Structure formats: C-alpha cells, structure tokens
Amino acid sequence: MQVTFGHGARHLAGRGLSAAEVQAAIAEAIRSSVQGAHLSLGAAFWGRVTVKGQVIEYRAYVLDVSHVNVGTYYPVEP
C-alpha cells in the first residue's frame, strides 16, 4: 500500500515532532487498518495516531486500490 502526504507538516511547527516520524506512524496505521479491506475509489476516512504523547488526526483519501493520500494531518488539543 502506497501512502503519500499533502501539506500537514506545517501544523507540526513548535511541537517537537518531525514530519518523517509523524508520517511513518500514519502510514503504518493506515496499512494496518486497511489490510485485506476493500477500498472504494474516492472514499475518505479520518484517523488518529499518537506520536511522542501527542495525538495527531489525519484525513485520508483512496486514490486507487493500492494508493492512499493523506491530505492533511495536525495535532489535536486535549
């Protein structure tokens, strides 16, 4: 499963998180959650991951059966 990313890294400024570590966590969560699932083209879904104790919310879109794009991701305030 290919997972690509949009412009979410700008929301991490001042949080002590790198785009690479957040994107890796999101990609792993997506791959785990959609494994074996039937993906509908154009479908969108939300998800959350926790990186270094900070909750990151993301929105992803299915581009084709083996490609998901994460359009945005950002920290969620407690």
N, C-alpha and C positions, 0 to 999 in steps of 0.2 A: 504494500500500500504506500503510495507516494503521498506525502503531506507537505504542502507548501504554505507560505505565510505572507500576509499583507503587511500592513504598517503598524502592527501592535507594539513594537519595541519602543516607540516614542512614549508610551504610557508607563514605562518602567523607570523613567528618569528619577533619580534620588531614592530608589527603593533598595539598592544594594543587590539587584538581580541582573544577570546578563541575559540578553536576548537568546543566546545559544542554550543556556540551561532551561529557560522557560519553554522555548520551542521544542527542545528534546523531551521535556515532560509532557507537553501537549501531544506531540506526535506519538509517544508511547501510549498515552491514554486513548487516543483515537484508534490506533492499531489494535489495542486490546479490546476496545468496546465494539468495534465493527467486524472483528474476526468472525468469519462464517456468516455474517449478516447479508441480506440482500439490500444493496444500496440503490435508492431511486435517484436517477439523474436530476440534479437541481434541488434536491432536498437540502434543507438547512437544519442544523441542530446546535444546541448550546451545550457546554460542558464546563467543568471546573477541575483544576488541579491545585495542589498545594506545593509550593517551592519555597524552601527555607522558612517555613511557617507562614508564608503569605499565600492567600487564596487568589488564584488567577482565573478569571472567567474568560471563555472564548466562544466565538461563533464560527462554525464551520459549514462549508457548502460542498456537496458532492458534485464534482466536475465530470467524472466518469466512474466506471466500476472499480478502478484502481487508483483514483486520484481525488484527494480531499484538499480543499484550500481553506485555511483559517484566515478569515477576512480581518478579524481584529481580536485582540486579547488585552486585558487590562486587570490591574489589581482591584479586588473588591474590599471595600472598607468593612470592618467588623460591625 
